[in-house]
Amino acid sequence: MRPVFENAWQRADIIHTGEMMMVESRNIQIFEKMPVAKAVSSMAVPTVIGQLIILFYNMADTFFVGQTNNPYMVAGASLILPVYNISLALAGLAGVGGGALVSRLLGKGQMQEARRVSNFSVCMAVGLAGMFSLILLFFRRPILSFLGAGSETYRYANEYAFCVIVLGGIPTVLSNTYANLLRSIGESKKAGVGITLGGLLNVALDPLFMFVLLPRGREILGAGLATCLSNIISCGYFLIAIRGLGPDSILRGGNVRELPAKASIRSIFNVGIPSALATFLFDLDYIVIGRLMTAYGDVQMAAIGIVLKIERLPLNIGIGISQGMMPIVAYNYASGNRKRMKDTIAFSRRVGILCAVLSILLYEVFAPGITGLFIGDPGTVALGTGFLRVRCLATPFMFLSFFTVYLFNGFGKGRTALFLGVLRWLVLNIPMLYLLNYAFGMYGIVWSQIAADVVNVVVSVYVYWRFERSLNRYENK
């Protein structure tokens, strides 16, 4: 079997003799020697915990705002979720694109280039986040109106967006970029701690700002301030954690003006753009759902807003598994260790599907109680219960869809990842929303997800099968 890169098998010599020691030997053991189940667990468990904390602190705002029993306030907060996720898309552009390349460069033994890629990714994250915050600062009204903010919800959406995106945009993007870069060198625990810290702080600060420090009626502003402050503190943790890696770490030092090779910059964007676009299109899907659902009323909008957050539990678990898996897959793809790469993929896929199936059972049985945690209004709870029991059926197919995209990101096959992302959202999801809404009304919107993802999974499996077959032919030459 021939390695993908000429110097793939020279990486150990480079790491231990030539260039600076930038990754601890334990982290290399995770990529190379540790049993697959243990390696994936060591990378994925902290990432899953971090993803769950992200989910819980997003849901915490909805939960605490819901205690006001004001559906307009809940709807206003829900409208900002797609905008907030766009900031995460920017972090994906810098962090996923840069992190996937860093893992492959480690597999090749190119440490100095990995350092340059890391520096470039961080600078890009700051620049993109700053521009996005300024855009929202000056164009909040047309943007929020486009998202579906009506006369009763605009004030709440505006206050929340200003705190979370305008004030907190840069630390949010930078924190998630650092988390991806830390995972790329095997420091998944540090990445998980940083994300967890921000989430726990947000949950703790929400009631303080909403019900103690600010007057009644300003709860949404309090939720936004709590989220902003928690992300700033999380970003501070990441800066301290990276400093603690030592001066030889690829995530520290170096000349920020020393750019990576042109091929590396292309690779960052080739993988980062599909990752960012996938997140953006995911948000566009939510935006379309919101705009279509507002035609049926604010209560319906509040119900679907709650459900869209509840359904993120299994999705965030799946994303955590995929993010933990990707550096191991990328490293072994670059080093030429095909068996370990395939074993990692198979194990991660099985665990993700199992979690998705368990979530369906949970939501089908306990949908009324789960929905009722977020708002006491009986009409909203009744609608949310029905929506949740339908939407959760798509969970295994949704996992397989983005799992395949993460695989191709790890391989550095950005065009394939881009194709699958565009197929899922622009070709299938969004047209299906309009089609089923026209044909079946409100519940057509709810059923559209499973209809689109079943088709998408069939195509994704075929595309991966073609890639694996071509890889096997290459190895047998």
C-alpha positions as CSV (number, residue, x, y, z in Angstrom):
1,M,0.0,0.0,0.0
2,R,1.4,3.4,-1.0
3,P,1.0,6.4,1.4
4,V,-0.9,9.4,0.1
5,F,2.1,11.7,0.7
6,E,5.7,10.9,0.0
7,N,6.9,11.8,3.4
8,A,4.0,10.4,5.4
9,W,6.1,7.7,7.0
10,Q,8.8,10.2,8.0
11,R,6.5,12.0,10.4
12,A,7.9,10.3,13.6
13,D,11.5,11.2,12.8
14,I,10.4,14.8,12.1
15,I,8.4,15.0,15.3
16,H,11.1,13.6,17.6
17,T,14.3,14.9,16.0
18,G,14.1,17.7,13.4
19,E,11.6,20.3,14.1
20,M,10.3,21.6,17.4
21,M,8.2,19.2,19.5
22,M,4.7,20.6,19.0
23,V,2.4,17.8,19.9
24,E,2.7,15.6,23.0
25,S,3.5,12.0,22.4
26,R,0.2,11.0,24.1
27,N,-1.7,12.9,21.4
28,I,0.2,11.1,18.7
29,Q,-0.7,7.8,20.4
30,I,-4.4,8.8,20.1
31,F,-4.0,9.2,16.4
32,E,-1.8,6.1,15.8
33,K,-1.7,3.4,18.4
34,M,-4.6,3.7,20.9
35,P,-7.5,1.2,20.3
36,V,-10.0,2.7,18.0
37,A,-12.9,2.7,20.4
38,K,-10.8,4.3,23.1
39,A,-9.3,6.8,20.7
40,V,-12.6,7.9,19.4
41,S,-14.0,8.1,22.9
42,S,-11.1,10.2,24.2
43,M,-11.7,12.7,21.3
44,A,-15.5,12.5,21.0
45,V,-16.6,12.4,24.7
46,P,-15.3,15.9,25.6
47,T,-16.6,17.2,22.3
48,V,-20.0,15.7,22.8
49,I,-20.1,17.2,26.3
50,G,-19.1,20.5,24.9
51,Q,-21.8,20.2,22.2
52,L,-24.4,19.3,24.8
53,I,-23.4,22.3,26.9
54,I,-23.8,24.5,23.8
55,L,-27.2,23.1,23.3
56,F,-28.2,23.5,27.0
57,Y,-27.1,27.1,27.2
58,N,-28.9,27.9,24.0
59,M,-31.9,26.2,25.4
60,A,-31.4,27.9,28.8
61,D,-32.2,31.2,27.2
62,T,-35.4,29.8,25.8
63,F,-36.2,28.0,29.1
64,F,-35.8,31.1,31.3
65,V,-37.5,33.4,28.7
66,G,-40.3,30.9,28.6
67,Q,-40.9,31.3,32.3
68,T,-42.4,34.7,31.5
69,N,-45.1,32.9,29.5
70,N,-44.7,35.5,26.9
71,P,-44.8,33.8,23.5
72,Y,-43.7,37.0,21.7
73,M,-40.5,37.1,23.8
74,V,-39.9,33.4,23.1
75,A,-40.4,33.9,19.4
76,G,-38.0,36.9,19.4
77,A,-35.3,34.8,21.0
78,S,-36.0,31.9,18.6
79,L,-35.6,34.2,15.6
80,I,-32.0,35.0,16.5
81,L,-30.9,31.3,16.5
82,P,-30.1,31.3,12.7
83,V,-28.1,34.6,13.1
84,Y,-26.2,33.1,16.0
85,N,-25.5,30.0,14.1
86,I,-24.0,32.1,11.2
87,S,-21.3,33.2,13.7
88,L,-20.7,29.5,14.3
89,A,-20.5,29.0,10.5
90,L,-17.7,31.6,10.4
91,A,-15.9,29.6,13.1
92,G,-16.3,26.6,11.0
93,L,-14.7,28.3,8.0
94,A,-11.6,29.1,10.0
95,G,-11.6,26.3,12.6
96,V,-12.9,23.3,10.6
97,G,-11.0,24.3,7.5
98,G,-7.8,25.0,9.4
99,G,-8.2,22.2,11.9
100,A,-8.7,19.5,9.3
101,L,-5.6,20.6,7.5
102,V,-3.5,20.8,10.7
103,S,-4.4,17.1,11.4
104,R,-3.4,16.1,7.9
105,L,-0.1,18.1,8.2
106,L,0.6,16.3,11.4
107,G,0.1,13.0,9.6
108,K,2.6,14.2,7.0
109,G,5.1,15.5,9.7
110,Q,5.0,19.1,8.4
111,M,5.0,20.9,11.7
112,Q,6.1,24.4,10.7
113,E,3.4,24.6,8.1
114,A,0.8,23.4,10.6
115,R,1.8,26.4,12.8
116,R,1.4,28.8,10.0
117,V,-2.0,27.3,9.2
118,S,-3.0,27.7,12.8
119,N,-2.0,31.4,13.0
120,F,-3.8,32.1,9.7
121,S,-7.0,30.4,10.9
122,V,-7.1,32.5,14.1
123,C,-6.5,35.8,12.3
124,M,-9.2,34.9,9.8
125,A,-11.6,34.1,12.5
126,V,-11.2,37.5,14.2
127,G,-11.5,39.4,10.9
128,L,-14.7,37.5,9.8
129,A,-16.4,37.9,13.2
130,G,-15.6,41.6,13.3
131,M,-17.1,42.2,9.9
132,F,-20.2,40.2,10.7
133,S,-20.8,42.1,14.0
134,L,-20.5,45.4,12.1
135,I,-23.0,44.3,9.4
136,L,-25.6,43.3,12.1
137,L,-24.9,46.6,14.0
138,F,-25.8,48.8,11.0
139,F,-28.5,46.6,9.3
140,R,-30.4,45.0,12.2
141,R,-33.8,46.2,11.2
142,P,-33.9,44.8,7.6
143,I,-32.2,41.6,8.7
144,L,-34.6,40.9,11.6
145,S,-37.6,41.8,9.4
146,F,-36.4,39.3,6.9
147,L,-36.1,36.7,9.6
148,G,-39.8,37.2,10.4
149,A,-39.8,39.6,13.3
150,G,-43.2,41.2,13.5
151,S,-44.4,44.2,15.5
152,E,-44.7,42.3,18.7
153,T,-41.4,40.4,18.4
154,Y,-39.0,42.9,16.9
155,R,-38.0,44.7,20.1
156,Y,-37.1,41.4,21.8
157,A,-35.2,40.1,18.8
158,N,-33.3,43.4,18.5
159,E,-32.1,43.4,22.1
160,Y,-31.0,39.8,22.0
161,A,-29.1,40.1,18.7
162,F,-27.3,43.2,19.8
163,C,-25.9,41.5,22.9
164,V,-25.1,38.1,21.4
165,I,-23.9,39.0,17.9
166,V,-22.8,42.7,17.9
167,L,-21.1,42.6,21.3
168,G,-20.3,38.9,21.6
169,G,-19.5,38.0,18.0
170,I,-15.7,38.0,18.1
171,P,-15.3,35.9,21.3
172,T,-17.9,33.5,20.1
173,V,-16.2,32.8,16.8
174,L,-12.7,32.8,18.3
175,S,-13.7,30.3,21.1
176,N,-15.1,27.9,18.6
177,T,-12.1,28.3,16.3
178,Y,-9.7,27.6,19.1
179,A,-11.8,24.5,20.1
180,N,-11.5,23.1,16.6
181,L,-7.7,23.8,16.5
182,L,-7.2,22.1,19.9
183,R,-9.0,19.0,18.7
184,S,-6.9,18.9,15.6
185,I,-3.8,18.3,17.7
186,G,-5.5,15.8,20.0
187,E,-6.3,18.2,22.8
188,S,-10.0,17.4,22.8
189,K,-10.3,17.6,26.6
190,K,-9.1,21.2,26.7
191,A,-11.5,22.1,23.9
192,G,-14.4,20.5,25.7
193,V,-13.5,22.3,29.0
194,G,-13.6,25.6,27.2
195,I,-16.9,25.1,25.6
196,T,-18.4,23.6,28.8
197,L,-17.2,26.6,30.8
198,G,-18.9,29.0,28.6
199,G,-22.1,27.0,28.7
200,L,-22.3,26.5,32.4
201,L,-21.6,30.2,33.0
202,N,-24.4,31.1,30.7
203,V,-26.8,28.8,32.5
204,A,-25.7,30.4,35.8
205,L,-25.8,34.0,34.7
206,D,-29.2,33.8,32.9
207,P,-31.4,33.9,35.9
208,L,-29.1,36.5,37.6
209,F,-29.3,39.0,34.7
210,M,-32.9,38.2,33.8
211,F,-34.7,38.2,37.1
212,V,-32.3,39.9,39.6
213,L,-30.2,42.6,38.0
214,L,-32.6,43.9,35.3
215,P,-36.2,45.1,35.8
216,R,-39.3,43.1,34.8
217,G,-39.9,43.1,31.1
218,R,-36.2,43.2,30.2
219,E,-35.6,39.5,30.5
220,I,-34.5,39.0,26.9
221,L,-31.8,41.7,27.4
222,G,-30.6,39.9,30.4
223,A,-30.4,36.6,28.5
224,G,-28.4,38.3,25.8
225,L,-26.0,39.9,28.3
226,A,-25.5,36.5,30.0
227,T,-24.6,34.8,26.7
228,C,-22.2,37.6,25.7
229,L,-20.3,37.6,29.0
230,S,-20.1,33.8,29.1
231,N,-18.6,33.7,25.6
232,I,-16.0,36.4,26.6
233,I,-14.9,34.3,29.6
234,S,-14.8,31.1,27.5
235,C,-12.5,32.9,25.0
236,G,-10.3,34.0,27.8
237,Y,-10.0,30.4,29.0
238,F,-8.9,29.2,25.5
239,L,-6.2,31.9,25.4
240,I,-4.9,30.7,28.8
241,A,-5.1,27.0,27.8
242,I,-3.2,27.5,24.6
243,R,-0.5,29.5,26.4
244,G,-0.2,26.5,28.8
245,L,0.7,24.2,25.9
246,G,4.1,25.7,25.9
247,P,6.1,27.8,23.5
248,D,6.7,24.9,21.1
249,S,3.0,24.2,20.4
250,I,1.9,24.8,16.9
251,L,-1.0,26.8,18.3
252,R,1.4,29.3,19.9
253,G,4.1,31.7,18.7
254,G,5.4,32.1,15.2
255,N,5.2,35.1,13.0
256,V,1.6,35.9,12.2
257,R,2.7,37.7,9.1
258,E,4.3,34.5,7.8
259,L,1.5,33.1,5.6
260,P,1.0,29.4,4.9
261,A,1.7,28.0,1.4
262,K,-0.8,28.9,-1.3
263,A,-1.8,25.2,-1.4
264,S,-2.6,25.3,2.3
265,I,-4.7,28.4,2.1
266,R,-6.6,26.8,-0.7
267,S,-7.1,23.7,1.4
268,I,-8.4,25.8,4.3
269,F,-11.0,27.4,2.1
270,N,-11.8,24.2,0.2
271,V,-12.8,22.5,3.5
272,G,-13.8,25.6,5.5
273,I,-16.3,27.0,2.9
274,P,-18.3,23.8,2.7
275,S,-18.4,23.6,6.5
276,A,-19.5,27.3,6.8
277,L,-22.0,26.9,4.0
278,A,-23.5,23.8,5.6
279,T,-24.0,25.8,8.8
280,F,-25.4,28.7,6.9
281,L,-27.7,26.6,4.8
282,F,-28.8,24.9,8.0
283,D,-29.7,28.3,9.3
284,L,-31.4,29.2,6.0
285,D,-33.5,26.1,6.5
286,Y,-34.5,27.4,9.9
287,I,-35.2,30.9,8.5
288,V,-37.5,29.4,5.8
289,I,-39.3,27.3,8.5
290,G,-39.7,30.5,10.6
291,R,-41.0,32.6,7.7
292,L,-43.4,29.9,6.6
293,M,-44.6,29.2,10.1
294,T,-45.2,32.9,10.9
295,A,-48.1,32.8,8.4
296,Y,-49.9,30.5,10.9
297,G,-49.4,32.8,13.9
298,D,-47.0,33.8,16.6
299,V,-48.0,30.9,18.9
300,Q,-47.1,28.4,16.1
301,M,-43.8,30.2,15.6
302,A,-43.0,29.9,19.3
303,A,-43.9,26.2,19.2
304,I,-41.6,25.4,16.2
305,G,-38.9,27.6,17.7
306,I,-38.9,25.5,20.9
307,V,-39.0,22.2,18.9
308,L,-36.1,23.3,16.7
309,K,-34.0,23.7,19.9
310,I,-35.2,20.5,21.5
311,E,-34.3,18.4,18.4
312,R,-30.7,19.7,18.6
313,L,-30.0,17.3,21.5
314,P,-29.3,14.2,19.3
315,L,-28.0,16.4,16.5
316,N,-25.4,18.0,18.8
317,I,-24.4,14.5,20.1
318,G,-23.9,13.4,16.5
319,I,-21.9,16.6,15.7
320,G,-19.7,15.9,18.7
321,I,-19.1,12.4,17.6
322,S,-18.2,13.6,14.1
323,Q,-16.0,16.4,15.3
324,G,-14.1,14.0,17.6
325,M,-13.7,11.4,14.8
326,M,-12.5,13.8,12.1
327,P,-9.0,14.6,13.3
328,I,-8.3,10.8,13.7
329,V,-9.6,10.1,10.2
330,A,-7.7,13.1,8.7
331,Y,-4.4,12.0,10.3
332,N,-4.6,8.4,9.3
333,Y,-5.8,9.3,5.8
334,A,-2.7,11.5,5.4
335,S,-0.4,8.9,6.9
336,G,-1.8,6.1,4.8
337,N,-3.1,3.9,7.6
338,R,-6.3,2.9,5.8
339,K,-7.4,0.1,8.2
340,R,-7.3,2.5,11.2
341,M,-9.1,5.1,9.2
342,K,-11.9,2.7,8.2
343,D,-12.3,1.2,11.7
344,T,-12.6,4.8,13.1
345,I,-15.4,5.6,10.6
346,A,-17.3,2.4,11.2
347,F,-17.2,2.7,15.0
348,S,-18.2,6.4,15.0
349,R,-21.1,5.7,12.6
350,R,-22.5,2.9,14.8
351,V,-22.4,5.0,17.9
352,G,-24.1,8.0,16.2
353,I,-26.9,5.9,14.8
354,L,-27.5,4.3,18.2
355,C,-27.8,7.7,19.9
356,A,-30.2,8.9,17.2
357,V,-32.5,5.9,17.6
358,L,-32.6,6.3,21.4
359,S,-33.5,10.0,21.0
360,I,-36.5,9.0,18.9
361,L,-37.8,6.8,21.7
362,L,-37.2,9.5,24.3
363,Y,-39.1,12.2,22.3
364,E,-42.0,10.0,21.2
365,V,-42.7,9.0,24.9
366,F,-42.0,12.2,26.7
367,A,-42.8,14.9,24.1
368,P,-45.5,16.7,26.2
369,G,-43.3,17.0,29.3
370,I,-40.2,18.0,27.4
371,T,-42.0,20.7,25.5
372,G,-43.7,21.9,28.7
373,L,-40.4,22.6,30.3
374,F,-39.9,25.7,28.0
375,I,-43.3,27.4,28.2
376,G,-46.5,27.0,30.3
377,D,-48.9,28.1,27.6
378,P,-51.1,25.0,26.9
379,G,-51.7,25.9,23.2
380,T,-48.0,26.2,22.5
381,V,-47.2,23.0,24.4
382,A,-49.9,21.1,22.4
383,L,-48.5,22.3,19.1
384,G,-44.9,21.7,20.1
385,T,-45.7,18.1,21.2
386,G,-47.1,17.2,17.8
387,F,-44.2,19.0,15.9
388,L,-41.6,17.2,18.0
389,R,-43.0,13.7,17.5
390,V,-42.8,14.2,13.8
391,R,-39.5,16.0,13.5
392,C,-37.5,13.5,15.7
393,L,-38.1,10.7,13.1
394,A,-35.6,12.4,10.8
395,T,-32.8,12.2,13.4
396,P,-30.8,9.1,12.2
397,F,-31.0,10.4,8.6
398,M,-29.8,13.8,9.6
399,F,-26.9,12.3,11.5
400,L,-25.8,10.2,8.5
401,S,-26.0,13.3,6.3
402,F,-23.7,15.6,8.2
403,F,-21.5,12.6,9.3
404,T,-20.6,12.0,5.6
405,V,-19.9,15.7,5.2
406,Y,-17.4,15.6,8.1
407,L,-15.7,12.6,6.6
408,F,-15.0,14.4,3.3
409,N,-13.9,17.5,5.3
410,G,-11.4,15.2,7.0
411,F,-10.2,13.8,3.7
412,G,-9.7,17.3,2.4
413,K,-12.3,16.7,-0.3
414,G,-14.0,20.1,0.0
415,R,-15.8,19.9,-3.4
416,T,-17.5,16.7,-2.4
417,A,-18.5,18.1,1.0
418,L,-19.8,21.2,-0.8
419,F,-21.8,19.1,-3.2
420,L,-23.5,17.1,-0.4
421,G,-24.3,20.3,1.6
422,V,-25.8,22.1,-1.4
423,L,-27.8,18.9,-2.3
424,R,-29.2,18.5,1.2
425,W,-30.4,22.1,1.7
426,L,-30.7,23.9,-1.6
427,V,-31.9,21.0,-3.7
428,L,-33.8,18.9,-1.2
429,N,-34.7,20.6,2.2
430,I,-35.8,24.1,1.2
431,P,-37.8,23.1,-1.9
432,M,-39.4,20.3,0.1
433,L,-40.5,22.9,2.7
434,Y,-42.3,25.0,0.2
435,L,-43.7,22.0,-1.6
436,L,-45.1,20.3,1.4
437,N,-46.3,23.5,3.0
438,Y,-48.3,24.2,-0.2
439,A,-49.7,20.7,-0.3
440,F,-50.4,20.0,3.4
441,G,-50.1,23.3,5.2
442,M,-48.5,23.7,8.6
443,Y,-47.7,20.0,9.2
444,G,-46.2,19.8,5.7
445,I,-43.5,22.1,7.1
446,V,-42.9,19.7,9.9
447,W,-42.7,16.5,7.8
448,S,-40.4,18.1,5.2
449,Q,-37.2,17.2,7.1
450,I,-37.5,13.4,7.0
451,A,-38.7,13.5,3.4
452,A,-35.6,15.4,2.3
453,D,-33.1,13.6,4.5
454,V,-34.1,10.1,3.4
455,V,-33.3,11.0,-0.2
456,N,-30.1,12.8,0.9
457,V,-28.8,9.8,2.8
458,V,-29.2,7.5,-0.3
459,V,-27.1,9.9,-2.3
460,S,-24.5,10.4,0.4
461,V,-24.0,6.7,0.9
462,Y,-23.5,6.3,-2.9
463,V,-21.0,9.1,-3.0
464,Y,-19.0,7.6,-0.1
465,W,-19.1,4.2,-1.7
466,R,-17.7,5.6,-4.9
467,F,-14.9,7.3,-3.0
468,E,-14.0,4.2,-1.0
469,R,-13.9,2.1,-4.2
470,S,-11.5,4.6,-5.9
471,L,-9.3,4.5,-2.8
472,N,-9.2,0.7,-2.8
473,R,-8.2,0.7,-6.5
474,Y,-5.4,3.2,-5.8
475,E,-4.1,1.1,-2.9
476,N,-4.0,-2.1,-5.1
477,K,-1.9,-0.5,-7.8
